[in-house]
Amino acid sequence: MTTDIEQRGLYYEELDLDVRYVHRPGRTMTEADNVVFSTLTMNPQALHLDAAWSAEQPFGQRLVNSMMTLAVLVGSSVAQLTQGTIVANLGFTDVRFPHPLFHGDTLYSSTVVVDKRLSESRPGQGVVTLEHTGRNQDDVVVATATRTVLFRCRP
């Protein structure tokens, strides 16, 4: 007889404070990704789309859209932490982009659980604060964000 195991995130009780969850694989950010994301989100910023203009700017090339960086940073944590166990995102604070990502850079991300408490108004659920950090292939921090999430408790 075969046993099925369905991939899921962690329940509230399974999340440990001050543990770094390392999310793999990384995601190499391509020119196509950047152009599609920027145009889908109606962001015509030349720093993302215009190679000739961007070459004359301080970084000398196009930058990966920072909103895509944030989306991939958070998205890379889903399979390991929140798949099927999240109720809702409650908010983001302290979003920072200390170094740009460029086409061809790879984003590696990790998450630390910095706070958790049972919800006072929603039995069977807990509020968890996560600190996400993204680094490029050279281990340079390119993005950080603090996210508050409502998790399910174990059934």
C-alpha positions in Angstrom: 0.0 0.0 0.0 1.3 3.5 -0.9 1.1 6.3 1.6 0.4 9.8 0.3 2.2 12.8 1.9 0.8 16.2 0.8 3.3 19.0 1.0 2.1 21.8 3.4 3.4 24.6 5.4 3.9 24.6 9.1 1.1 25.1 11.6 1.4 27.7 14.3 2.7 25.2 16.9 5.4 24.0 14.5 7.0 27.5 14.1 9.9 28.1 16.4 11.2 31.5 17.5 14.6 32.5 16.4 14.9 29.7 13.8 16.1 30.6 10.3 14.2 28.8 7.7 16.3 28.7 4.5 14.3 28.5 1.3 15.7 26.8 -1.7 16.2 26.7 -4.6 17.1 30.3 -5.3 15.5 32.2 -8.2 17.6 33.7 -11.0 15.9 36.9 -12.1 15.9 37.2 -15.9 15.3 40.1 -18.2 12.0 38.5 -19.4 10.8 38.1 -15.8 11.5 41.8 -15.1 9.9 43.1 -18.3 6.8 40.9 -17.8 6.4 41.8 -14.2 6.8 45.5 -14.8 4.4 45.6 -17.6 1.8 43.4 -15.9 1.8 45.7 -12.9 1.6 48.8 -15.1 4.9 50.1 -14.0 6.6 51.9 -17.0 9.7 52.9 -15.0 12.6 53.3 -17.4 15.0 51.8 -14.9 13.3 48.5 -15.5 12.5 48.7 -19.2 14.9 51.0 -21.1 18.4 49.6 -21.4 19.9 52.6 -23.2 18.5 55.1 -20.7 19.5 52.9 -17.7 23.0 52.6 -19.0 23.4 56.4 -18.4 22.1 56.1 -14.8 24.1 55.6 -11.6 23.9 51.7 -11.7 24.8 51.6 -15.4 22.1 49.0 -16.2 18.4 48.1 -15.7 17.3 47.1 -12.2 15.0 44.3 -11.3 11.7 45.8 -10.2 11.8 45.9 -6.4 8.2 44.8 -6.1 9.2 41.6 -8.0 12.1 41.2 -5.6 9.6 41.5 -2.7 7.2 39.1 -4.3 9.8 36.4 -5.0 11.3 36.9 -1.5 7.9 36.2 0.1 6.8 33.6 -2.5 9.9 31.5 -1.9 8.8 30.9 1.7 5.4 29.6 0.8 6.1 25.9 0.2 8.1 25.6 3.5 6.1 27.8 5.8 2.6 28.8 4.7 1.2 26.4 2.0 -2.2 25.4 3.3 -1.6 26.8 6.8 -1.9 30.5 6.3 -5.2 32.2 7.0 -4.1 35.7 5.8 -1.3 38.2 5.5 -2.0 40.9 8.1 0.7 43.4 7.0 4.2 44.3 5.9 6.6 46.7 7.7 10.2 47.7 7.4 10.5 46.7 3.7 14.0 47.7 2.5 16.1 47.2 -0.6 19.7 48.0 0.4 21.3 46.8 -2.8 19.7 46.4 -6.3 19.2 43.1 -8.1 20.2 43.0 -11.8 19.3 40.7 -14.6 21.0 37.4 -14.1 21.3 37.8 -10.3 20.0 34.9 -8.2 17.8 35.7 -5.2 18.2 33.4 -2.2 15.9 33.9 0.7 15.4 32.9 4.3 12.9 33.7 7.1 13.3 34.0 10.9 10.2 33.7 13.2 10.7 36.7 15.5 7.3 36.7 17.4 4.2 34.6 17.8 1.1 34.6 19.9 -2.3 32.9 19.9 -5.0 35.1 18.4 -7.3 36.6 21.1 -10.2 37.1 18.6 -9.8 34.0 16.4 -9.7 30.7 18.3 -7.6 28.1 16.6 -5.3 30.7 14.9 -2.1 32.5 15.8 -0.4 35.7 14.8 3.2 35.2 13.7 5.8 37.9 12.8 8.3 36.8 10.1 11.5 38.6 9.0 12.4 37.8 5.4 15.9 38.4 4.1 17.0 38.1 0.5 20.6 37.8 -0.6 22.1 37.7 -4.1 24.6 35.0 -5.3 27.4 37.0 -3.7 25.7 36.9 -0.2 24.8 40.6 -0.4 21.5 41.6 1.3 19.2 42.9 -1.4 15.9 42.9 0.4 14.4 42.6 3.9 10.8 42.7 5.0 8.9 42.1 8.2 5.5 40.3 7.7 2.7 39.6 10.1 0.7 36.5 9.2 -2.3 34.7 10.7 -1.6 31.0 10.8 -3.9 28.0 11.5 -3.2 26.0 14.6 -3.1 22.2 14.3 -6.5 20.7 13.7 
